[in-house]
Amino acid sequence: MANTPQAKKRAKQSEARFAVNKMRRSRIRTFLRGVEEAIASGDQAAAAAALKAAQPELMRGVTKGVVHKNTAARKMSRLSSRVKALGETTTA
């Protein structure tokens, strides 16, 4: 355990930061789950709306350092291509 006052303070700050980051990650996952569920339901309009709501949340995670930039870009790319494919199968 931390012995010096500085180490005690840093440990306390680390715990607080961990709690905040955990909430942010959870919130991002919730938004992404909403997109997944909309895609699974087959409703392209709902999936597109859910994706539009999830994008700023995911990018905010990048800004806050919770998610890596490339990870967020990869997730957005894959989800958007699945939403787009959903629209193509219903019209064709």
C-alpha positions as protocol buffer text, in pm:
chain_id: "A"
residue {
  index: 1
  type: MET
  ca { x: 0 y: 0 z: 0 }
}
residue {
  index: 2
  type: ALA
  ca { x: 101 y: 362 z: -49 }
}
residue {
  index: 3
  type: ASN
  ca { x: 323 y: 503 z: 224 }
}
residue {
  index: 4
  type: THR
  ca { x: 402 y: 861 z: 126 }
}
residue {
  index: 5
  type: PRO
  ca { x: 135 y: 1132 z: 115 }
}
residue {
  index: 6
  type: GLN
  ca { x: 193 y: 1175 z: -259 }
}
residue {
  index: 7
  type: ALA
  ca { x: 149 y: 803 z: -323 }
}
residue {
  index: 8
  type: LYS
  ca { x: -171 y: 801 z: -114 }
}
residue {
  index: 9
  type: LYS
  ca { x: -308 y: 1092 z: -314 }
}
residue {
  index: 10
  type: ARG
  ca { x: -219 y: 928 z: -646 }
}
residue {
  index: 11
  type: ALA
  ca { x: -387 y: 604 z: -537 }
}
residue {
  index: 12
  type: LYS
  ca { x: -702 y: 797 z: -446 }
}
residue {
  index: 13
  type: GLN
  ca { x: -696 y: 983 z: -779 }
}
residue {
  index: 14
  type: SER
  ca { x: -647 y: 656 z: -964 }
}
residue {
  index: 15
  type: GLU
  ca { x: -954 y: 502 z: -798 }
}
residue {
  index: 16
  type: ALA
  ca { x: -1166 y: 805 z: -881 }
}
residue {
  index: 17
  type: ARG
  ca { x: -1048 y: 807 z: -1243 }
}
residue {
  index: 18
  type: PHE
  ca { x: -1113 y: 432 z: -1271 }
}
residue {
  index: 19
  type: ALA
  ca { x: -1473 y: 481 z: -1153 }
}
residue {
  index: 20
  type: VAL
  ca { x: -1537 y: 761 z: -1403 }
}
residue {
  index: 21
  type: ASN
  ca { x: -1378 y: 568 z: -1691 }
}
residue {
  index: 22
  type: LYS
  ca { x: -1581 y: 260 z: -1599 }
}
residue {
  index: 23
  type: MET
  ca { x: -1902 y: 463 z: -1625 }
}
residue {
  index: 24
  type: ARG
  ca { x: -1794 y: 604 z: -1961 }
}
residue {
  index: 25
  type: ARG
  ca { x: -1710 y: 259 z: -2100 }
}
residue {
  index: 26
  type: SER
  ca { x: -2043 y: 125 z: -1976 }
}
residue {
  index: 27
  type: ARG
  ca { x: -2233 y: 412 z: -2139 }
}
residue {
  index: 28
  type: ILE
  ca { x: -2054 y: 353 z: -2471 }
}
residue {
  index: 29
  type: ARG
  ca { x: -2132 y: -20 z: -2456 }
}
residue {
  index: 30
  type: THR
  ca { x: -2499 y: 58 z: -2388 }
}
residue {
  index: 31
  type: PHE
  ca { x: -2521 y: 277 z: -2698 }
}
residue {
  index: 32
  type: LEU
  ca { x: -2344 y: 14 z: -2909 }
}
residue {
  index: 33
  type: ARG
  ca { x: -2578 y: -254 z: -2776 }
}
residue {
  index: 34
  type: GLY
  ca { x: -2872 y: -40 z: -2889 }
}
residue {
  index: 35
  type: VAL
  ca { x: -2731 y: -35 z: -3241 }
}
residue {
  index: 36
  type: GLU
  ca { x: -2676 y: -413 z: -3233 }
}
residue {
  index: 37
  type: GLU
  ca { x: -3035 y: -472 z: -3118 }
}
residue {
  index: 38
  type: ALA
  ca { x: -3173 y: -243 z: -3388 }
}
residue {
  index: 39
  type: ILE
  ca { x: -2970 y: -428 z: -3652 }
}
residue {
  index: 40
  type: ALA
  ca { x: -3094 y: -762 z: -3516 }
}
residue {
  index: 41
  type: SER
  ca { x: -3456 y: -644 z: -3533 }
}
residue {
  index: 42
  type: GLY
  ca { x: -3410 y: -570 z: -3904 }
}
residue {
  index: 43
  type: ASP
  ca { x: -3539 y: -212 z: -3884 }
}
residue {
  index: 44
  type: GLN
  ca { x: -3300 y: -1 z: -4090 }
}
residue {
  index: 45
  type: ALA
  ca { x: -3444 y: 334 z: -3980 }
}
residue {
  index: 46
  type: ALA
  ca { x: -3411 y: 245 z: -3611 }
}
residue {
  index: 47
  type: ALA
  ca { x: -3060 y: 109 z: -3666 }
}
residue {
  index: 48
  type: ALA
  ca { x: -2955 y: 429 z: -3846 }
}
residue {
  index: 49
  type: ALA
  ca { x: -3098 y: 643 z: -3565 }
}
residue {
  index: 50
  type: ALA
  ca { x: -2924 y: 432 z: -3300 }
}
residue {
  index: 51
  type: LEU
  ca { x: -2597 y: 456 z: -3492 }
}
residue {
  index: 52
  type: LYS
  ca { x: -2631 y: 834 z: -3518 }
}
residue {
  index: 53
  type: ALA
  ca { x: -2684 y: 850 z: -3140 }
}
residue {
  index: 54
  type: ALA
  ca { x: -2392 y: 615 z: -3067 }
}
residue {
  index: 55
  type: GLN
  ca { x: -2133 y: 793 z: -3282 }
}
residue {
  index: 56
  type: PRO
  ca { x: -2085 y: 1105 z: -3065 }
}
residue {
  index: 57
  type: GLU
  ca { x: -2076 y: 890 z: -2752 }
}
residue {
  index: 58
  type: LEU
  ca { x: -1802 y: 671 z: -2899 }
}
residue {
  index: 59
  type: MET
  ca { x: -1602 y: 973 z: -3015 }
}
residue {
  index: 60
  type: ARG
  ca { x: -1638 y: 1131 z: -2672 }
}
residue {
  index: 61
  type: GLY
  ca { x: -1478 y: 814 z: -2535 }
}
residue {
  index: 62
  type: VAL
  ca { x: -1184 y: 876 z: -2769 }
}
residue {
  index: 63
  type: THR
  ca { x: -1152 y: 1235 z: -2649 }
}
residue {
  index: 64
  type: LYS
  ca { x: -1157 y: 1125 z: -2285 }
}
residue {
  index: 65
  type: GLY
  ca { x: -900 y: 851 z: -2347 }
}
residue {
  index: 66
  type: VAL
  ca { x: -1129 y: 559 z: -2267 }
}
residue {
  index: 67
  type: VAL
  ca { x: -1125 y: 413 z: -2619 }
}
residue {
  index: 68
  type: HIS
  ca { x: -842 y: 424 z: -2872 }
}
residue {
  index: 69
  type: LYS
  ca { x: -908 y: 632 z: -3184 }
}
residue {
  index: 70
  type: ASN
  ca { x: -858 y: 341 z: -3425 }
}
residue {
  index: 71
  type: THR
  ca { x: -1080 y: 112 z: -3217 }
}
residue {
  index: 72
  type: ALA
  ca { x: -1363 y: 366 z: -3230 }
}
residue {
  index: 73
  type: ALA
  ca { x: -1314 y: 416 z: -3604 }
}
residue {
  index: 74
  type: ARG
  ca { x: -1319 y: 39 z: -3661 }
}
residue {
  index: 75
  type: LYS
  ca { x: -1638 y: -6 z: -3458 }
}
residue {
  index: 76
  type: MET
  ca { x: -1813 y: 280 z: -3637 }
}
residue {
  index: 77
  type: SER
  ca { x: -1706 y: 150 z: -3977 }
}
residue {
  index: 78
  type: ARG
  ca { x: -1827 y: -203 z: -3910 }
}
residue {
  index: 79
  type: LEU
  ca { x: -2157 y: -92 z: -3760 }
}
residue {
  index: 80
  type: SER
  ca { x: -2230 y: 157 z: -4038 }
}
residue {
  index: 81
  type: SER
  ca { x: -2157 y: -102 z: -4305 }
}
residue {
  index: 82
  type: ARG
  ca { x: -2396 y: -346 z: -4133 }
}
residue {
  index: 83
  type: VAL
  ca { x: -2668 y: -79 z: -4115 }
}
residue {
  index: 84
  type: LYS
  ca { x: -2612 y: 4 z: -4480 }
}
residue {
  index: 85
  type: ALA
  ca { x: -2629 y: -366 z: -4577 }
}
residue {
  index: 86
  type: LEU
  ca { x: -2955 y: -392 z: -4382 }
}
residue {
  index: 87
  type: GLY
  ca { x: -3109 y: -128 z: -4607 }
}
residue {
  index: 88
  type: GLU
  ca { x: -2986 y: -294 z: -4925 }
}
residue {
  index: 89
  type: THR
  ca { x: -3137 y: -634 z: -4839 }
}
residue {
  index: 90
  type: THR
  ca { x: -3482 y: -492 z: -4768 }
}
residue {
  index: 91
  type: THR
  ca { x: -3501 y: -289 z: -5093 }
}
residue {
  index: 92
  type: ALA
  ca { x: -3356 y: -558 z: -5321 }
}
